Amino acid sequence: MSRLPELYVAVDVEADGPIPGPYSMISLGMAVAGRPDLTFYSELRPISDEFMPAALAVSGLDRGRLCREAPAPEQAMGAAARWINGLRAIGRLRVGRDAQGDHQAPARARRGAAHAPCR
């Protein structure tokens, strides 16, 4: 049995629409409960041209800036994986995410989408 402490990792994502595929995850944040020194945050370059202005309003992120400055999803997710793997040296991981607001996804999906290619 491992003597490492349990680490509870909270995960939050922001997206520019209600479903994967047509829309993009635009930020990823993680934090270890009770350890303000153990956090991770990255924004991600959008992978599609579709987005919902209402979804962007929730996050406050600027799509144009993300297209110009955010790392590619592969880079951001690689950094996230390295951060998580680093935690394994100091504790046993328990990961969760906040489902608050997920019940609103069908209503958001009915709103019109906009197009703004990342080029």
Secondary structure as UniProt FT lines:
FT   STRAND          6..15
FT   TURN            21..22
FT   STRAND          25..32
FT   TURN            33..34
FT   STRAND          35..43
FT   STRAND          50..51
FT   HELIX           53..59
FT   HELIX           63..69
FT   HELIX           73..87
FT   TURN            88..90
FT   STRAND          92..97
FT   TURN            100..101
FT   HELIX           102..104
FT   HELIX           105..110
FT   STRAND          114..115
//
